[in-house]
Amino acid sequence: MNAHQRFGWIMFTLSGVFFLAIGVRDGDLLTIGGAVVWMIGCAAFLLSSDS
C-alpha cells in the first residue's frame, strides 16, 4: 500500500471517529453501532494491507 492509499484509509477511519462522536452526542445506538463497524472495517483493511 502506498502512502496516498494509507492516508486515504486513515481519513476514512477518522470520519468514523466523528461519526461515533455524533452518535454518542445524540445517544443514537444505531449510529454508534454503524461507526464501530465502519472503524473495524477500516482497521481490518489497514492491518491486512500492511505488507
N, C-alpha and C positions, 0 to 999 in steps of 0.2 A: 504494500500500500504506500503510495507516495504521500508527500506532505500535504498536498491540497486535499486529497481524499480524507486523510486523517483529520485535518482541520474541519472539513465538512461534517464528519461524523461527530466530532466534539461539539460543533454548533447544534446539531440535531439533539444531542444529549442535553445541552444547555437549555434548549427550548423545552425539553421535558421537565427540567427543574422549574422553569417559570410556569409551565402548565400545572405542575404539582402545587406550587405556591398558590395559584389561583384556586385550585380545588380545596386546599386547606383553609384559605381565607373565607371561601363561601360555604365550607362544610359539606361539599358535594362528594360523596363517596365514589360515584361513577367517574368523575373527573380525576380523583386521586388514583383510582384503580387504573384508568387509562394511562395516566402519566407514569405510573410504576411499570406497567407493561411496556410502554414506549422506551423507558430508560433501560430496562432489562434487555430489550431487543437491540438497542444501540450498543450497550456494553458487550453483549454476546458477539455482535459483528466486529467490534473493535478488537476483542480478545482473539477471535478466530482468524482475523486478518493480520495478526501481529507478525507473521513471518515475512 
